[in-house]
Amino acid sequence: MNGLVVLKIGGSIITDKSSSTPKSLADAIERIAQEIAGVSGSLILVHGAGSFGHPLARQFKLTEQFDVQGIIETHRSVKSLNTMVVDALTLSGVPAVPVHPLSCALLEQGRIRDMQMAPLREMVQRGLVPVLHGDVVMDSARGAAILSGDQLVPYIAQKMGAERIGIGSNIDGVLDNQSKTIPDITPSTVDRLRVYISGSSHTDVTGGMLGKVQELVELADKFGISSRIFNASTPGNITRFLKGETMGTRIQKDK
């Protein structure tokens, strides 16, 4: 890797997202850790919450109301998944450290209002790999709200001046009506392609694939930062992405 890479691994890759209770996929977590360990360079990793976050957020109606118990239980759950990911990375030789958004971010009406970036910059400069995750976060208007990894990635990438961004999903990018990968999406084409882009087939309080594309199109439009959505469930693809190979769907600014 050359330059800083921000990589998100979806919750559907590391958990059984169809489960109504937290269920991790240990083999997938171990494989991902080994693939990341095989490529050197500056990296910030973000992972989804999957079955460790979405069912609890829905149970406590955290998208609709402030619930103290819901905040505590949801954060404890996603934190436990984060620990599994960090432990796997560490065992594979990656100098990973956990960063919990609940402790360093503040939202306003569900959007990031402020986030402490100085610690992340110091970690990266010192050779550490920060590992963030989807989390429940305090919100100045609502009390608390869900902060998805899909919102974290473009925010961090823009603030940190990332060179490349990847969203590791469980499909081969954004698919059209014939299940073929759409190679490129831009701000001017996203409305025409929106009919092909669905939400998640499982419990997901953050918008599924459509949510990912909307966040990344905005990133490309406002800041000119391009990104890729690719299939991280295919062994070797994370290594390929980190090495700069072309795959999946590229989201970029209009030329």
Residue, then its C-alpha position, 0 to 999 in steps of 0.5 A: m500500500n502507498g498512502l493511507v487506505v481506509l477499509k471497511i469490512g461489512g457486518s455481513i462478512i464477519t457476522d451472521k447478519s440473518s441471526s436475531t442474536p449476536k453470532s460471529l463468523a470466526d473463520a472469516i475474521e481470521r482470514i481477513a486478519q491474515e489478508i490484512a497482515g500480508v500487505s504493509g502500509s498505513l491503514i485505518l479499518v472500520h467494520g460493521a456491527g452486523s448481528f451484534g448491533h442491528p437487532l439490538a438497535r431495532q429492539f430498543k428503537l434507537t433510531e426513534q428514541f433515547d433509551v439508556q439500556g439500549i445504548i448500554e447493551t448495544h455498545r457492549s455488544v458491538k464492542s465485543l465484536n470489535t474485540m474479536v476483530v482486534d484480537a484476530l489482527t493482533l494474533s496475525g501480526v497487525p498492530a491493531v488498536p480498538v477505537h470506539p466511536l461512542s467515546c470520540a464522536l458526537l452526532e447531530q440529527g444522526r450526522i457526525r458533528d464532531m470527532q476526535m481525529a488527533p488520536l487517529r493521526e498519531m496512531v497512524q503516524r506511529g504505525l498502529v492500525p486503528v479499528l473502528h466500528g458501527d456504534v451507538v453514539m451521543d447525539s446533540a439533538r436526539g440524545a443518541a443515534i446509530l453511527s454506521g461504518d458507512q458514514l465513518v469511512p468517508y468522514i475519516a477519509q476526508k479528514m485524514g486525506a486518505e489515498r484510497i477507500g474500500i468497502g468490502s461487501n458480500i457481493d461483487g460491487v453494485l449490481d444491475n438488473q442482470s446481476k452484473t457488476i456496475p463498473d462505475i457510478t458518479p453523481s450524475t449517474v446515481d439517480r438512473l442507477r438507483v433502481y438497481i440499488s437495494g437496501s439490506s435483505h436482513t435487519d439493517v438500521t443503516g440503509g444497506m447497499l443504498g446507504k453505502v452508495q449514497e455516502l460514497v457518491e457524496l464523498a466523490d462529489k464534494f471532495g473528489i475522493s473515489s472509492r470501491i465497493f468489492n466482494a470481501s467474502t471472496p478469499g484474496n480480494i482484500t489483499r488484491f484491493l490493498k495492493g491496488e488491483t481493480m475490482g468491484t464498482r468504482i464510485q468517483k466524481d464526474k469527469 
